[in-house]
Amino acid sequence: MALTAGVPVVPCAMVGTFEIQPPGKVVPRIRRVTIRFGEPLDFSRFEGAAGERAVVRAVTDEIMYEILRLSGQEYVDEYAAVVKAAGADAGP
């Protein structure tokens, strides 16, 4: 969408949400959440290439790595649904 519109992307990370509502918990706990904003990411170098799969992947990766940097989390090269399904299969 940002490539098509030709606008910068401002990365944002919310830190502390896991402590508020860990997986499997129904009732959230009251805790403070920190929201961190990064510098705008400029993708004008890809102008005219919005439909190219490799370009979209490169832009997505750049945004995700900036969010990782802001959040302090580590990169996991799997979809969350796959990780959750594997955890459910493992049992208690």
C-alpha positions in Angstrom: 0.0 0.0 0.0 2.8 2.4 0.9 4.6 1.6 -2.4 1.5 2.3 -4.4 0.8 5.5 -2.6 4.4 6.6 -2.6 4.4 7.5 1.1 6.9 6.8 3.9 6.1 4.2 6.6 6.5 5.1 10.2 7.3 1.9 12.1 5.7 1.4 15.5 6.2 -1.2 18.2 4.2 -1.8 21.4 6.3 -3.2 24.2 4.8 -4.9 27.3 1.6 -6.4 25.7 2.7 -10.0 26.5 2.7 -9.1 30.2 -0.8 -7.7 30.0 -2.3 -10.7 28.3 -0.1 -13.7 27.9 -1.3 -16.5 25.6 -4.0 -18.6 27.1 -5.1 -15.9 29.6 -8.7 -14.6 29.3 -8.6 -11.7 31.7 -5.9 -9.1 31.0 -3.8 -7.7 33.8 -3.4 -3.9 34.2 0.2 -3.0 33.2 1.9 -0.2 31.4 2.5 -0.5 27.7 5.3 1.4 25.9 4.7 2.6 22.3 7.9 3.3 20.3 7.9 5.1 16.9 10.9 4.9 14.6 12.0 7.2 11.9 10.0 7.2 8.7 11.2 4.6 6.2 11.4 6.0 2.6 10.8 3.5 -0.2 10.8 6.0 -3.1 13.8 4.0 -4.5 11.2 1.4 -5.5 8.9 3.8 -7.4 7.0 2.0 -10.1 7.8 -1.5 -8.8 4.8 -1.9 -6.4 3.6 -5.1 -8.0 7.0 -6.9 -8.0 7.1 -9.8 -5.5 10.8 -9.4 -4.6 10.3 -5.6 -4.0 7.3 -6.2 -1.8 9.3 -8.8 0.2 12.2 -6.4 0.6 10.0 -3.6 1.8 8.2 -5.9 4.2 11.5 -7.2 5.6 12.8 -3.7 6.1 9.7 -2.7 8.0 9.7 -5.9 10.1 13.4 -5.5 11.0 12.8 -1.9 12.1 9.9 -3.1 14.3 12.1 -5.8 15.8 14.8 -3.2 16.6 12.2 -1.0 18.3 10.6 -3.8 20.2 13.7 -5.7 21.3 12.2 -9.0 20.1 14.0 -11.6 18.2 13.2 -12.6 14.6 11.4 -15.9 14.2 11.1 -17.1 10.5 7.7 -18.7 11.0 4.1 -17.6 10.9 2.5 -17.2 14.3 -0.3 -19.6 13.3 2.3 -22.3 12.6 4.0 -21.8 15.9 0.7 -21.8 17.8 -0.4 -25.0 16.1 2.9 -26.7 16.9 2.4 -25.7 20.6 -1.1 -27.1 20.6 0.1 -30.4 19.2 2.7 -30.7 21.9 0.1 -30.9 24.6 0.4 -30.0 28.3 
